[in-house]
Amino acid sequence: MLNRKSTLRVIAPIGIALCLGLSACSSGEKADAEPAPLDKVESSASVKAPKQAQADSPKSEGGARSVGQPATGVVKEDEGEVVYDITARKVETGTEQEAQRLVQDKAAAKGMVLAVAHVEYTHKSGPALTDSSDVGDSTTLWADGKRGTVLLFAPKDNADCEDPYKIDSWKQGESHTLCESFLVPADSKTIEVHWSEEDGEPFVWKFSRN
């Protein structure tokens, strides 16, 4: 999973207007195939997983969720174990031309578009956080059954996306929306947002493109 504290950088920071809104589907099959990593673009499969729930913590069973339906997961933060409600709200995609402008290796992004997952996290129980959370590090995005390629530090000029590094106090009952950016094939028909505990089955929210 992507670690927010990672210093890897593979894209050029520019503003980007997201388009092509996605409509939601109510169910989805679990996807388990992974593509080969793109040259000079970090694959989400290659980034160290964040700290998660302890081995003796109950693991979530995962499974499909309808849009707006939350899942409950446990994350081991620096302050201790925190229980979150996690809800994928929407996914937005851009154009192939915009994706080309985001990466240094243009060939690596050929036929790809930027896809941004908007996920809401609610602190249900556990200690209040005094630093940025690791909860968003467990989010991945899949397109037509294949894992998308994560973009580190992609532009987040969308008003719905909060800066995780600016959330230095997170108390029980509070919610924040964090966004994760990926490259996916431009011709993909369905996009899934996955979130899972370490070694747990993923929760899956499925979206279809208009």
DRENVO-290523 format. One line per field, with one value per residue (C-alpha): residue number from 0; residue in one letter; x, y, z. Coordinates in Angstrom, 2 decimals. Each point is the difference from the previous one (the first is absolute). Layout:
DRENVO-290523
resi <- (NUM;...)
resn <- (a;...)
east <- (X;...)
north <- (Y;...)
up <- (Z;...)
end
This chain:
DRENVO-290523
resi <- (0;1;2;3;4;5;6;7;8;9;10;11;12;13;14;15;16;17;18;19;20;21;22;23;24;25;26;27;28;29;30;31;32;33;34;35;36;37;38;39;40;41;42;43;44;45;46;47;48;49;50;51;52;53;54;55;56;57;58;59;60;61;62;63;64;65;66;67;68;69;70;71;72;73;74;75;76;77;78;79;80;81;82;83;84;85;86;87;88;89;90;91;92;93;94;95;96;97;98;99;100;101;102;103;104;105;106;107;108;109;110;111;112;113;114;115;116;117;118;119;120;121;122;123;124;125;126;127;128;129;130;131;132;133;134;135;136;137;138;139;140;141;142;143;144;145;146;147;148;149;150;151;152;153;154;155;156;157;158;159;160;161;162;163;164;165;166;167;168;169;170;171;172;173;174;175;176;177;178;179;180;181;182;183;184;185;186;187;188;189;190;191;192;193;194;195;196;197;198;199;200;201;202;203;204;205;206;207;208;209)
resn <- (m;l;n;r;k;s;t;l;r;v;i;a;p;i;g;i;a;l;c;l;g;l;s;a;c;s;s;g;e;k;a;d;a;e;p;a;p;l;d;k;v;e;s;s;a;s;v;k;a;p;k;q;a;q;a;d;s;p;k;s;e;g;g;a;r;s;v;g;q;p;a;t;g;v;v;k;e;d;e;g;e;v;v;y;d;i;t;a;r;k;v;e;t;g;t;e;q;e;a;q;r;l;v;q;d;k;a;a;a;k;g;m;v;l;a;v;a;h;v;e;y;t;h;k;s;g;p;a;l;t;d;s;s;d;v;g;d;s;t;t;l;w;a;d;g;k;r;g;t;v;l;l;f;a;p;k;d;n;a;d;c;e;d;p;y;k;i;d;s;w;k;q;g;e;s;h;t;l;c;e;s;f;l;v;p;a;d;s;k;t;i;e;v;h;w;s;e;e;d;g;e;p;f;v;w;k;f;s;r;n)
east <- (0.00;1.09;1.67;-0.65;3.39;1.76;2.27;-0.33;-0.92;-0.70;-2.34;0.19;-2.28;-2.54;-3.61;-2.55;-3.73;-1.69;-2.88;-2.07;-1.96;-0.67;-3.36;-0.25;-0.90;-1.30;2.22;3.30;2.11;3.33;2.88;3.26;2.07;2.92;1.68;3.74;1.35;0.39;3.52;0.98;-3.42;-0.29;-2.50;-2.22;1.12;3.61;-0.52;0.35;-3.26;-0.93;-0.16;-3.32;-1.91;1.92;0.05;-2.44;-2.57;-3.05;0.29;-2.80;-1.58;-0.15;-2.36;-2.09;-1.55;-2.59;0.84;-0.60;0.23;2.89;2.42;1.67;3.74;2.76;3.28;2.97;0.92;2.97;-2.35;-1.58;-2.68;-2.80;-3.28;-1.21;-3.11;1.19;-2.23;1.03;-2.09;1.01;2.73;0.89;2.07;1.81;1.08;2.92;1.53;-0.09;1.62;2.83;0.72;0.18;2.86;3.62;-0.01;-2.73;0.13;-0.82;-3.29;-1.08;-3.64;-0.44;-2.09;0.23;-2.59;-0.52;-1.80;-1.85;-0.26;-1.56;1.44;-1.78;1.85;-2.31;2.07;3.52;2.47;-0.12;2.70;2.66;1.65;-1.05;-1.86;1.02;-3.60;0.10;3.11;-2.14;-2.04;0.61;-1.85;-0.72;-1.20;-1.61;1.58;3.53;1.67;0.57;3.43;0.30;1.16;1.92;-0.71;-2.38;-1.66;-2.96;-1.72;-3.47;-1.94;-1.26;3.52;1.60;3.76;0.86;3.14;-2.11;-2.16;2.07;-2.91;-2.67;-2.46;-2.74;-3.07;1.88;0.03;2.45;-0.01;3.36;0.75;2.33;1.20;0.69;0.58;-2.51;-0.66;-2.04;-2.35;-0.81;-3.70;-0.11;2.07;0.16;1.24;1.54;0.85;1.30;1.71;3.42;-0.48;-3.75;-2.50;-0.69;-3.21;-1.03;-2.06;-0.72;-0.57;-0.79;0.98;-2.69)
north <- (0.00;3.58;1.56;3.73;0.51;-1.35;2.48;-1.59;2.43;-0.97;2.62;3.67;2.15;1.88;1.04;-2.24;0.31;-3.32;-1.03;-2.98;-0.62;-3.61;-1.46;-2.66;-3.65;-1.87;-3.07;-1.37;-3.10;-0.16;0.74;-1.80;0.44;2.45;1.61;0.28;3.28;2.87;1.21;2.97;0.15;-1.52;-2.87;-0.10;-3.61;1.13;2.42;-1.14;-0.71;2.29;-1.07;-1.70;-1.89;-2.30;-3.72;-0.74;2.52;-1.43;0.22;1.35;-2.41;2.63;-0.28;2.18;3.21;2.16;3.64;1.87;-3.17;0.18;-2.74;-0.21;-0.57;0.27;1.85;0.05;3.67;1.42;0.81;-3.48;-2.03;2.09;-1.33;1.81;-0.03;0.12;1.05;0.42;2.95;0.40;-0.35;2.69;-0.48;2.35;-0.25;-1.74;3.39;1.00;-3.29;0.63;3.33;-1.63;-2.43;0.33;-3.09;0.68;-3.52;-1.43;1.91;-0.72;-1.04;0.86;2.53;1.41;-1.45;1.54;-1.92;2.10;-1.94;1.22;-1.25;0.42;-0.49;-2.36;-0.97;0.00;2.73;3.46;0.52;2.64;-0.60;-0.97;-3.30;-3.15;-0.99;1.17;-2.06;-3.13;1.33;-1.38;0.44;-2.74;0.36;-2.96;-2.38;1.43;2.15;3.60;1.61;2.39;3.57;1.39;3.60;0.51;3.43;0.27;3.18;-1.47;1.72;-3.38;-1.28;0.84;0.19;-2.90;1.77;2.86;-2.29;-0.01;-0.49;-2.64;-0.79;-2.58;0.88;2.12;-0.78;0.93;-0.64;-1.06;-0.54;-2.51;0.36;-2.80;-0.58;-2.39;-1.04;2.59;-2.65;-1.65;-0.59;-0.44;1.41;-1.39;1.64;-2.53;0.46;-2.75;-0.64;-1.63;-3.60;0.56;-0.42;3.30;1.94;0.89;2.89;-0.35;2.88;-0.09;2.65;1.96)
up <- (0.00;-0.54;3.04;0.29;1.64;-3.10;-1.78;-3.44;-2.75;-3.59;-1.44;-0.86;2.21;-2.09;0.41;-1.65;-0.55;0.58;-2.18;-1.14;3.22;0.89;0.99;2.68;-0.25;2.98;-0.01;-1.28;-0.30;1.80;-2.39;0.52;-3.17;0.03;-2.99;-0.50;1.45;-2.42;-0.72;2.18;1.61;3.46;0.20;3.04;0.45;0.51;2.88;3.60;1.81;2.90;3.59;0.60;2.63;2.36;-0.71;2.82;-1.27;-1.77;-3.78;-2.13;-2.46;-2.71;-2.93;-2.29;1.26;-1.71;-0.55;3.22;2.09;2.48;0.98;3.39;0.33;2.58;-0.59;2.35;0.15;1.91;2.88;0.08;-1.76;-1.53;-1.39;-3.12;-2.15;-3.63;-2.90;-3.65;-1.19;-3.64;-2.61;-2.53;-3.15;-2.35;-3.63;-1.69;-0.81;3.67;1.03;-2.46;1.67;3.44;-0.60;-1.04;-2.21;-2.58;-1.39;3.43;0.09;-3.58;-0.08;3.69;1.91;3.52;2.39;3.44;2.75;2.59;3.26;3.25;3.30;3.34;3.30;1.94;3.04;1.32;0.95;-1.54;-2.63;0.38;-3.39;-3.52;-0.28;-1.87;-0.78;-3.63;-0.73;-0.27;-2.93;-3.49;-3.26;-2.56;-3.59;-1.80;2.50;-0.11;2.64;-0.98;0.16;2.91;-0.58;2.94;0.93;-2.90;-0.12;2.36;-1.13;0.51;2.76;1.25;0.71;3.34;0.50;2.34;1.20;1.36;2.13;3.18;2.40;-0.64;2.78;0.42;-2.05;-2.52;-3.74;-2.74;-3.75;-1.44;-3.68;-1.63;-3.62;-2.47;-3.71;-1.60;-3.62;-1.86;-1.41;3.36;0.60;3.78;2.82;3.52;3.19;2.40;3.67;2.28;3.27;-0.12;-1.21;0.00;-2.81;-1.79;0.16;-3.56;-1.36;-3.72;-2.41;-3.72;-2.53;-1.82)
end
